[in-house]
């Protein structure tokens, strides 16, 4: 994540929702709920923001954020 942060001004993390993880990995997953996983990521100094997405891939959230180069 440090390397990713060094590539731009901000580091935004897309996090799969609990339902998205279940869709991808099956029943009994995720082991930790989305709010707990988001809190861990938000506590990292290099992370500027965390957004939880419902889809199975981050494709749509990336389209919404649209990095500016």
C-alpha positions as CSV (number, residue, x, y, z in Angstrom):
1,X,0.0,0.0,0.0
2,X,2.9,2.3,0.6
3,X,4.0,1.9,-3.0
4,X,0.5,2.5,-4.2
5,X,0.3,5.7,-2.1
6,X,3.6,6.9,-3.6
7,X,2.1,6.7,-7.1
8,X,-0.5,9.4,-6.4
9,X,-1.8,12.1,-4.1
10,X,-4.3,10.0,-2.4
11,X,-4.9,6.3,-1.7
12,X,-8.5,5.2,-1.8
13,X,-9.3,1.5,-1.0
14,X,-12.3,-0.3,-2.5
15,X,-13.5,-3.0,-0.1
16,X,-15.8,-5.9,-1.0
17,X,-19.0,-5.9,1.0
18,X,-19.9,-8.9,3.1
19,X,-22.4,-10.0,0.5
20,X,-19.9,-9.6,-2.3
21,X,-17.4,-11.8,-0.3
22,X,-20.1,-14.5,0.2
23,X,-20.8,-14.4,-3.5
24,X,-17.1,-14.9,-4.3
25,X,-16.0,-17.3,-1.5
26,X,-19.2,-19.0,-0.3
27,X,-21.1,-19.4,3.0
28,X,-19.3,-18.7,6.2
29,X,-17.3,-15.9,4.6
30,X,-16.1,-13.3,5.3
31,X,-14.6,-14.1,8.6
32,X,-14.6,-10.4,9.7
33,X,-17.5,-8.1,8.9
34,X,-17.1,-5.3,6.4
35,X,-17.1,-2.5,9.1
36,X,-14.3,-4.2,11.0
37,X,-12.3,-4.7,7.8
38,X,-12.9,-1.1,6.8
39,X,-11.8,0.2,10.3
40,X,-8.5,-1.7,10.0
41,X,-7.8,-0.2,6.6
42,X,-8.8,3.3,7.7
43,X,-6.4,3.1,10.6
44,X,-3.4,2.8,8.3
45,X,-1.6,6.1,7.9
46,X,-1.2,5.8,4.1
47,X,-4.9,5.2,3.5
48,X,-7.0,8.3,2.7
49,X,-10.3,6.6,2.4
50,X,-12.2,3.3,2.2
51,X,-15.4,2.7,0.2
52,X,-17.4,-0.5,0.4
53,X,-18.7,-1.8,-2.9
54,X,-21.5,-4.4,-3.4
55,X,-20.5,-5.8,-6.8
56,X,-18.2,-8.8,-7.2
57,X,-15.5,-6.7,-8.8
58,X,-14.4,-3.1,-8.2
59,X,-15.0,-2.2,-11.8
60,X,-18.0,0.1,-11.2
61,X,-16.4,2.0,-8.3
62,X,-13.3,2.6,-10.3
63,X,-15.4,4.1,-13.1
64,X,-17.0,6.4,-10.6
65,X,-13.8,7.6,-9.0
66,X,-11.9,7.9,-12.4
67,X,-8.3,8.6,-11.5
68,X,-7.0,11.8,-13.1
69,X,-3.6,11.4,-14.7
